[in-house]
Amino acid sequence: AYEVEYGSRAGVSVPRGHPLSAEDPLKLSTVVKRGDRVLLVDDLVATGGTLAAGVELIHRLGARVAECACVVELKMFYDPPAGSGLPSRKALFEGKRIADVPVWALISEDILTVAGELPAGYEDDGEEH
């Protein structure tokens, strides 16, 4: 079983080719096979625990994660300052030897700070805050 970083839920799973219903058009096309290249998609990446579990699972199936695509990335968790108390996605990926898997996001939230303040001079839509 693959556990995510914040609890003992069922973890991450990959469909094994069993249709969800008789009308399921995907049928066996949902199987990840040895040698496949996989795009792993997540709605939000913060600490990276769910992505790391997904990458490990795909590797265990003999496939390779080409990249991880996320809708929103919280950059403050990528490599937070020492002593901040925040988990580091960079350290997690390095520790699991998956740091070479690219992660990109449609929206990269890089203005959040540990103190919860906007940086001085931050501009949004041409308006300084």
N, C-alpha and C positions, 0 to 999 in steps of 0.2 A: 504494500500500500504506500502511496505517496502522500505525505502530510504537507499541508501548507504551514506557513510560519506562525499562524495565530490560532491554532487549535487542532483538535483531533477529529476533524470532519472526515468525510469519505475521501478527501484529497482530490487529486486530479485523475481523470480517466480518459481513455481514448476508445471510441466506439470500436467494437470488435467485428463489425460487419453484420450484426443482427439488426434487421429492420425494426424501427420503432412500431410500425404497424404494417399490415399487408399492403397498404397504399403507399408506403415509403418509397419514393422514386430512387433514393440513393442506394438502397440495399447494400451490396458488398463494396460499393465505392467509398465507404467511410473508413475502410481499413487502412492503417498506416503500415506499410510493408518495409522490410529490410531494403536499404538503399534509397528510399524515398527522401526527397528534400521537402521540408515542411515549413510553412509560414505559421508561426504561433501568434495568435491574436488575443489581446487582453484589453479590456475597456480602460483600466487605470493601472499604472505601475507606480508603486511607491517604494516599498522596501525590496521588491523583487522576489519575494518568497514564492508566490504563485507561478511566476515565469520560470524560476529556477526549478520548481517541481515539474513543470511541463517540459522543460528542456531535458531534464534527467529521464523522464518517462519516454520521450521520443527517442533518446539515445539508447535506452534499454531495449526498445523495439527494433533497434538496428537502423534507424533512420537518422537524418541529420537536420537540425534546425537551421534553415537558410538565414532567417532573421526573425526577430520578435517585433510585431507591430502593435502599437498601443494608441488608443484615442487620446488619452491624457497621461503625461508623465510628470510626477512631482520631483523636480530636480533636487530639492533640498535633501532627499534621501539617497542621492547617488553617492556622494562622498562628503558627508557632513563633517564639520570641524571636530577634532578630538575634544572630548569632554562635553560635547553637546548632549550626549545621552541618546542621540538618534541612531537607529540602525543604518548600516551602510550597504547599499546595493552593490557597490563596487567590491567591497570586501567579501560579501556573500558569493558573488559570481567568481571572484578569484579563488576563494576557498573551495568552491565546487568545481574548479577548473573549467568553467564555461564562460570566462571573460571574453573569449573570442567571438561569442554570438552577438551580432549587432542588435541593438534595441533602438527603435525610432518611434516617434510619437507625432500625431497630427497636431497636438497642442502640448507645448513644453512649458510648464509652469515654473519659471525660474526666478520669479520675483519674491516668492515666499521666503521668509527668513525665520530663523529659530525664534527670534523675538516677536514675530508676527507683524512686522512693520515693513512698509514699502521703503526701498532704498532712496536716499536723498537724490532728487533730480529725476526720478523715474517718470517717463512719459508714456502715456497711454492715449492713443488716438490723437496725438499732437498736443495733448494737454498735460502740463507738468503737475505733479502731485507733491 
